[in-house]
Amino acid sequence: MAETIEERAVRLPKWMRALSIIVGIISIIAAIIVLIYPAIAVATLIMLLAIGLLLIGIERLAIGLSGRTYIPVVQRKGVPT
């Protein structure tokens, strides 16, 4: 017989519930700011994209220069890509 979601549910520790509430409040405030000032959202997305591309470029350069075999994290954990 299959378990229901309620049977498998585990009560979160108090610190994790508090963290979830804090992150939720921050997310709501950030969403309101983005709705009021859309230019901030565009600038933030551009900055995050630029940082991500910079990190990927540094990683690929380091891999190419080192000559080591690169195994993606997904494959290291046994999950096929």
Secondary structure per residue as TSV (DSSP state, phi and psi in degrees):
chain	resnum	aa	ss	phi	psi
A	1	M	-	360.0	130.7
A	2	A	-	-73.9	143.5
A	3	E	-	-77.8	147.1
A	4	T	-	-86.1	167.1
A	5	I	H	-61.9	-38.4
A	6	E	H	-63.7	-34.7
A	7	E	H	-71.8	-30.0
A	8	R	H	-90.4	-12.0
A	9	A	-	-64.9	143.0
A	10	V	-	-123.9	136.2
A	11	R	-	-74.4	129.0
A	12	L	-	-71.8	149.3
A	13	P	-	-63.8	157.2
A	14	K	H	-60.1	-39.0
A	15	W	H	-65.6	-34.6
A	16	M	H	-73.2	-35.9
A	17	R	H	-66.0	-41.9
A	18	A	H	-63.4	-43.2
A	19	L	H	-62.0	-40.4
A	20	S	H	-62.5	-41.4
A	21	I	H	-65.2	-44.1
A	22	I	H	-63.0	-45.6
A	23	V	H	-63.4	-37.7
A	24	G	H	-63.2	-43.0
A	25	I	H	-64.5	-44.4
A	26	I	H	-61.8	-40.6
A	27	S	H	-63.8	-41.9
A	28	I	H	-64.8	-43.6
A	29	I	H	-62.8	-43.8
A	30	A	H	-62.2	-40.4
A	31	A	H	-64.1	-40.6
A	32	I	H	-64.8	-42.2
A	33	I	H	-61.7	-42.9
A	34	V	H	-63.9	-39.0
A	35	L	H	-66.4	-35.1
A	36	I	H	-78.2	-41.6
A	37	Y	-	-123.5	81.0
A	38	P	H	-62.0	-27.6
A	39	A	H	-62.6	-33.8
A	40	I	H	-63.2	-40.6
A	41	A	H	-63.8	-43.6
A	42	V	H	-64.1	-46.2
A	43	A	H	-61.8	-40.2
A	44	T	H	-65.4	-43.5
A	45	L	H	-62.6	-40.5
A	46	I	H	-63.7	-42.6
A	47	M	H	-64.0	-44.1
A	48	L	H	-64.6	-40.3
A	49	L	H	-63.0	-44.3
A	50	A	H	-63.0	-42.2
A	51	I	H	-64.9	-43.1
A	52	G	H	-61.8	-45.0
A	53	L	H	-65.2	-37.4
A	54	L	H	-62.6	-45.4
A	55	L	H	-64.8	-40.7
A	56	I	H	-63.4	-42.0
A	57	G	H	-62.7	-44.0
A	58	I	H	-62.9	-43.5
A	59	E	H	-61.2	-48.2
A	60	R	H	-65.4	-38.3
A	61	L	H	-63.5	-44.6
A	62	A	H	-63.3	-40.5
A	63	I	H	-65.0	-43.9
A	64	G	H	-64.8	-41.2
A	65	L	H	-73.0	-33.2
A	66	S	H	-77.2	-28.0
A	67	G	-	75.5	9.5
A	68	R	-	-81.0	158.6
A	69	T	-	-75.2	135.2
A	70	Y	-	-102.5	122.0
A	71	I	-	-115.6	112.6
A	72	P	-	-57.7	151.3
A	73	V	H	-57.1	-37.4
A	74	V	H	-60.7	-41.3
A	75	Q	H	-73.8	-32.7
A	76	R	H	-63.5	-30.0
A	77	K	T	-87.5	3.1
A	78	G	T	87.3	9.8
A	79	V	-	-96.6	120.2
A	80	P	-	-68.1	146.1
A	81	T	-	-95.6	360.0
